[in-house]
């Protein structure tokens, strides 16, 4: 068995993604991954066992296909960032992997989409995410490096978001009484709704 791999990150909701991108480049960030469309499918058991135990099983398609498992890490509860166990592997076929999950008792329960552009800045990864309900800056790395990057990019630490995109969707659905669960661009087309209705923006 390998060592536990931890995902440590914070995100910020921004009303000016293009402007922040210029700020990021001016700070010396290097483009690592060009803007790409992502389609993510979350799998769970019929009784939502993974959801209720704070775990996530995801199949992602962008330029590659990846399987990701995420679990809560109680030992990191004192962190000021979001910390989770994250295990990820590449697979060759989206459809076949989905069928394997279903044969094992995991069914697709949620779809979410985004456009993502990836940069590196010093020792952290900075991604610009265009979500159907708003745009985000996400910074991932060691917590000390994250705080250094946040200060360098003049981001207000007190407005950091440690909730994941799916929980934000749950909260937004409740706030607006939406009749859908999937976080897709088609579902939000024509709606004057933003996650800024429930979350702080920079």
C-alpha positions as CSV (number, residue, x, y, z in Angstrom):
1,X,0.0,0.0,0.0
2,X,1.3,3.5,-0.8
3,X,1.3,6.5,1.5
4,X,-1.9,8.5,2.0
5,X,-2.1,11.3,-0.5
6,X,-3.7,14.5,0.7
7,X,-5.4,17.2,-1.3
8,X,-5.0,20.6,0.4
9,X,-6.7,23.5,-1.3
10,X,-8.8,26.7,-1.0
11,X,-10.9,28.4,-3.6
12,X,-12.2,31.9,-4.2
13,X,-15.3,33.0,-6.1
14,X,-14.4,35.7,-8.6
15,X,-16.6,38.0,-10.7
16,X,-13.6,38.9,-13.0
17,X,-11.9,35.7,-14.0
18,X,-10.1,37.4,-17.0
19,X,-8.8,40.1,-14.8
20,X,-7.5,37.6,-12.3
21,X,-5.8,35.7,-15.0
22,X,-3.8,38.8,-16.0
23,X,-2.9,39.3,-12.3
24,X,-1.8,35.7,-12.1
25,X,0.4,35.9,-15.2
26,X,1.9,39.2,-13.9
27,X,2.9,37.4,-10.7
28,X,4.9,35.0,-12.8
29,X,2.6,32.0,-13.1
30,X,3.3,29.5,-15.8
31,X,0.6,27.9,-17.9
32,X,0.6,24.1,-17.3
33,X,-2.7,23.1,-18.9
34,X,-4.7,24.9,-21.5
35,X,-8.4,25.6,-21.0
36,X,-10.3,22.3,-21.3
37,X,-13.8,21.1,-20.8
38,X,-14.4,18.6,-18.0
39,X,-17.3,16.2,-17.5
40,X,-17.5,14.5,-14.2
41,X,-19.8,11.7,-13.1
42,X,-20.2,10.9,-9.4
43,X,-21.0,7.3,-8.5
44,X,-22.6,6.0,-5.3
45,X,-24.6,3.1,-3.9
46,X,-28.4,3.3,-4.0
47,X,-28.5,4.3,-0.3
48,X,-25.8,7.0,-0.9
49,X,-23.3,5.2,1.4
50,X,-20.3,7.1,0.0
51,X,-22.0,10.5,0.4
52,X,-23.1,9.8,3.9
53,X,-19.6,8.7,4.9
54,X,-17.9,11.8,3.4
55,X,-16.4,9.9,0.5
56,X,-16.5,10.5,-3.3
57,X,-16.0,8.2,-6.3
58,X,-15.7,10.1,-9.5
59,X,-15.1,9.4,-13.2
60,X,-13.7,12.4,-15.1
61,X,-13.3,13.0,-18.8
62,X,-11.2,15.9,-20.2
63,X,-8.2,15.2,-22.4
64,X,-7.8,12.0,-20.4
65,X,-10.0,9.7,-18.3
66,X,-9.4,9.6,-14.6
67,X,-10.9,7.7,-11.6
68,X,-10.7,9.6,-8.3
69,X,-11.5,8.6,-4.8
70,X,-11.8,11.3,-2.1
71,X,-12.2,10.8,1.6
72,X,-12.4,13.1,4.6
73,X,-9.3,13.4,6.8
74,X,-10.3,14.0,10.4
75,X,-6.7,14.5,11.6
76,X,-6.5,17.7,9.5
77,X,-9.5,19.3,11.1
78,X,-7.3,22.2,12.5
79,X,-6.2,23.2,9.0
80,X,-7.4,26.5,7.6
81,X,-7.7,24.9,4.1
82,X,-9.8,22.0,2.8
83,X,-7.9,18.8,3.4
84,X,-9.0,15.4,2.0
85,X,-7.5,12.1,1.1
86,X,-7.3,11.9,-2.7
87,X,-6.4,8.9,-4.8
88,X,-6.4,9.1,-8.6
89,X,-5.5,6.9,-11.5
90,X,-5.8,7.2,-15.3
91,X,-7.9,4.7,-17.2
92,X,-8.2,4.2,-20.9
93,X,-12.0,4.0,-21.4
94,X,-14.7,6.1,-19.8
95,X,-17.6,3.9,-20.8
96,X,-16.1,0.6,-19.7
97,X,-15.0,2.0,-16.4
98,X,-18.6,3.3,-15.8
99,X,-19.9,-0.2,-16.5
100,X,-17.4,-1.8,-14.1
101,X,-18.5,0.6,-11.3
102,X,-22.2,-0.3,-12.0
103,X,-21.4,-4.0,-11.9
104,X,-19.8,-3.4,-8.5
105,X,-23.0,-1.7,-7.2
106,X,-22.1,2.0,-7.9
107,X,-24.5,3.9,-10.1
108,X,-24.1,7.4,-11.6
109,X,-25.9,9.8,-9.2
110,X,-24.6,13.3,-10.3
111,X,-23.0,15.0,-13.2
112,X,-21.0,18.3,-13.0
113,X,-19.2,20.2,-15.7
114,X,-16.5,22.9,-15.8
115,X,-13.9,24.5,-18.0
116,X,-10.5,24.5,-16.3
117,X,-7.2,26.2,-17.0
118,X,-4.1,25.2,-15.0
119,X,-1.1,27.2,-13.9
120,X,1.8,26.8,-11.5
121,X,3.1,29.5,-9.3
122,X,6.1,28.8,-7.1
123,X,5.2,25.6,-5.3
124,X,1.4,25.6,-5.8
125,X,-1.1,24.8,-8.5
126,X,-3.6,27.5,-9.4
127,X,-6.6,26.6,-11.5
128,X,-9.2,28.9,-13.1
129,X,-12.5,27.1,-13.1
130,X,-15.5,28.2,-15.1
131,X,-18.5,26.6,-13.5
132,X,-22.2,26.8,-14.6
133,X,-23.0,28.9,-11.5
134,X,-19.8,31.0,-11.3
135,X,-16.1,31.3,-11.8
136,X,-13.4,30.3,-9.2
137,X,-9.8,30.5,-8.5
138,X,-8.5,27.3,-6.8
139,X,-5.1,27.0,-5.2
140,X,-3.7,23.6,-4.2
141,X,-0.4,22.6,-2.5
142,X,1.1,22.7,0.9
143,X,-0.8,24.9,3.3
144,X,2.2,27.3,3.8
145,X,2.6,27.6,0.1
146,X,-1.1,28.3,-0.4
147,X,-1.0,31.1,2.1
148,X,2.1,32.6,0.4
149,X,0.4,32.5,-3.0
150,X,-2.8,34.0,-1.6
151,X,-0.9,36.9,-0.2
152,X,1.2,37.3,-3.4
153,X,-2.0,37.4,-5.5
154,X,-3.6,39.8,-3.1
155,X,-6.6,37.5,-2.4
156,X,-8.6,38.1,0.8
157,X,-7.9,35.0,3.0
158,X,-11.1,35.6,4.9
159,X,-13.1,35.1,1.7
160,X,-11.6,31.6,1.0
161,X,-14.1,28.8,0.4
162,X,-13.3,25.3,1.6
163,X,-16.6,23.8,0.6
164,X,-16.5,21.7,-2.6
165,X,-18.5,22.5,-5.8
166,X,-21.1,19.8,-5.1
167,X,-21.9,21.1,-1.6
168,X,-22.2,24.6,-3.0
169,X,-24.7,23.2,-5.5
170,X,-26.7,21.6,-2.8
171,X,-26.9,24.9,-0.9
172,X,-27.7,26.9,-4.1
173,X,-30.4,24.4,-4.9
174,X,-32.0,24.8,-1.5
175,X,-31.7,28.6,-1.6
176,X,-33.4,28.9,-5.0
177,X,-35.6,25.8,-4.8
178,X,-34.1,24.4,-8.0
179,X,-35.7,21.3,-9.4
180,X,-32.4,19.7,-10.7
181,X,-29.3,18.3,-9.2
182,X,-26.8,18.1,-12.0
183,X,-24.3,21.0,-12.2
184,X,-24.3,21.4,-16.0
185,X,-24.2,24.4,-18.3
186,X,-27.4,23.2,-20.0
187,X,-29.3,23.3,-16.6
188,X,-28.2,26.9,-15.8
189,X,-28.7,28.3,-19.3
190,X,-31.0,31.3,-19.2
191,X,-31.2,31.3,-15.4
192,X,-30.2,34.5,-13.5
193,X,-28.7,32.5,-10.7
194,X,-25.1,32.6,-9.3
195,X,-23.4,30.9,-6.5
196,X,-22.6,34.5,-5.3
197,X,-26.1,34.4,-4.0
198,X,-24.9,32.2,-1.1
199,X,-21.0,32.5,-1.1
200,X,-18.6,35.5,-0.7
201,X,-16.9,36.7,-3.9
202,X,-13.6,38.6,-4.3
